[in-house]
Amino acid sequence: METQRTRGWNKAYRDLEKIIGIEATLKLYQEYRGMQLNFPIRLISRAYFLEILRTHYTGSNKQALARKYGYSQRSVERMLREIRKENTSGSAK
């Protein structure tokens, strides 16, 4: 339902207003108008997720971590191989 205040807004801004409210939409407009924004699929970056794996991987919770942070199990396996390779090459020095 459009309010009088948002009646003439472009659809993208009306959609945002429904989710985050008028004030936050106006702040986004002021900061990013004219730009095209692309939101990554995952909130957590790959680099940070690698840190999470290094500290929280127990050897048997691969699937739970993948599900919790929005990564595929195959991606997690690939990152774990990368961590093992780092650990192996790091200890060989």
C-alpha positions, 0 to 999 in steps of 0.5 A, spaced: 500 500 500 503 506 497 503 512 502 502 519 500 509 520 501 512 514 497 506 515 491 511 518 486 517 513 487 520 508 483 518 501 484 525 499 487 525 504 492 517 503 494 519 495 495 525 497 499 521 502 503 516 496 505 522 492 507 526 497 511 522 503 512 522 510 509 528 513 513 532 508 511 530 508 504 532 515 504 538 514 507 540 509 501 537 513 496 542 519 498 548 515 499 547 510 493 543 514 488 545 513 481 549 507 482 547 499 481 548 495 487 549 488 487 548 484 493 552 477 494 548 471 495 552 470 502 552 475 508 559 472 510 565 473 506 569 467 503 575 469 507 571 470 514 568 463 513 575 460 512 577 463 519 570 460 521 572 453 518 579 453 522 576 455 529 570 451 528 571 445 524 571 439 528 572 433 523 564 431 523 560 438 522 562 440 515 554 439 513 552 443 519 557 449 518 555 449 510 548 449 512 549 455 517 553 459 513 550 458 506 555 454 503 555 448 499 558 442 502 562 441 496 565 448 497 566 447 504 570 441 502 574 445 497 576 450 503 578 445 508 583 442 502 585 449 502 586 449 509 590 443 509 594 444 504 596 451 507 597 447 514 602 442 510 606 447 506 606 452 513 609 446 517 614 444 511 618 451 512 
